[in-house]
Amino acid sequence: MATQAVNVSIAKNGLRDRVGSILAGLSAGLNDYMTRRSRIDQVQKLDAKSDAELAALGLKREEIPRYVFRDMFYL
């Protein structure tokens, strides 16, 4: 009996760990998606500006993605 209780306890902890790992992965994926989505919105807003407006910000049109993602990519 004692061995059986220990095995059940280990099985529950194993399942809990697996479910926790799956939920952590989903949470990380959702966080990454939301971060990318907000940056895509920023790219679109900058792209909608005229070349003169971008120049006032010190940007060229081809530099927009590098500017928006500058903390993620060291370019």
C-alpha positions, 0 to 999 in steps of 0.5 A: 500500500505505501508503495502504491501511494508513493507511485500515485504521488509521483505520477501526480507531480509528474503530470503537474510538472508537464502541465505547468511546462505546457502552460509556461510555453504557451504563456511565453509564446503569447507574450512573444506574439503580443510584443511582435504585434505591437512592434508591427503596429509601430512599423506601420505607423512609421511607414505611414509617415512622409519621407520629410517626417521620417527625416525630422525623426532622423530616419530613412524609410529603409531603416524603420525595421532596424529602428523598431527592433533595435533592442532585439537585433544588434544591427 
